[in-house]
Amino acid sequence: MEVVERKCLLHDGYISDSIAEAFSRDLSPYYIDNFGKILHHNVDKLEIIAGTEPSEFGDGQVSLPKSVLFSGRATDFIENK
């Protein structure tokens, strides 16, 4: 039996996975252009910090938007030896 977890498009897990994947896809060409190869990176560790909204019904204003913290690692230089 195979069990599959599916998350809706607005689920924080789906959003964080999508951000991490997009970051890795954008980082890889940077590595190729600047270092000639894709260097090791772990950009799949990130946190989404919930924003705040007034609790009054119908207000519709966000007083503090969501923010994203990356806790992975990536290389930005190579030491010549």
C-alpha positions, 0 to 999 in steps of 0.5 A: 500500500502506498500512502501519499500526503497531499497539501493544498496550494495555500498550505505552509508546507507546500509554500515553503517547499515551493520557495526552496525549490525555486531558490535552488533552481535560481542558485544553480545557474549562478553557480555555473556562471560564477564557479563552472559547476553547481556547488553543494547547497541545502536551501530546503530548510526554511521557516515561514513566520505568520503575519498578523491581521486585525481580528475585526471581521471585514477589515482586510488589512495586514499589519505585519506580512508573512516573512521567510527565513532560510536556515540552509546553507549555500556557498558564495565563494571558493578559496583558491589553494 
